[in-house]
């Protein structure tokens, strides 16, 4: 009897494009292709084309039509959430590398609700004043909705970011870009900012400091 060797199933390795993942994350956050295009300074057709290429890359339906709009499928929402985590890590790595080659300078207004200001923002600001003396932070205690208004007016008031609890961020996610900050006990904290600000060395340095303090809080709590 001659045995026939079974063929192993073909495994398709997926290579994800970070830029396309960023567009998918933005669509999940702002809701429409046009809004994504405005945020990323692209033509809507370019956004649609890149999202279609992402679908082809992952061989999964990520988007579906709802009237004249596109909305994410469950697979699309899952990939968007995972993309947000991945992009946060990539931004943190870029910030660490940037520290080796560029000294962050400038002035950032940081708005936060009271409990995060005391336990998260203040210690991070003290650490930054020692490690990066040319980076000045102006700390403001504001309610979440006031913080979002400040960020929205950042063109007029300069570089601004806001510390928001997860619930408040979810309510305003269409209006701001984001970087997640874990910590403060069991609460999830988000750093909200205008689109285009996130990749600036000063902001990346601030995010890294906040995450380090959040990690220290989590370690202390454990």
Buried (B, 14 or more C-beta within 10 A) or exposed (E): EEEEEEEEEEEEEEEBEEEBBBBBBBBBBBBBBEBBBBBBEBEBEBBBEBBEEBBEBBEBEBBEEEEEEBBBBEBBBEBBEBBBEBBBEEBBEBBEEBBEEEEBEBEBBBBBBEBBBEBBBBBBBEBBEEEBEEBBBEBBBBEBEEBBBBBBEBEEEEBBBBBBBEEBBEEBBEBBBBBBBBBBEEEBBBBBBBBEBBEBBBBBBBBBBBBBBBEBBBEEEE
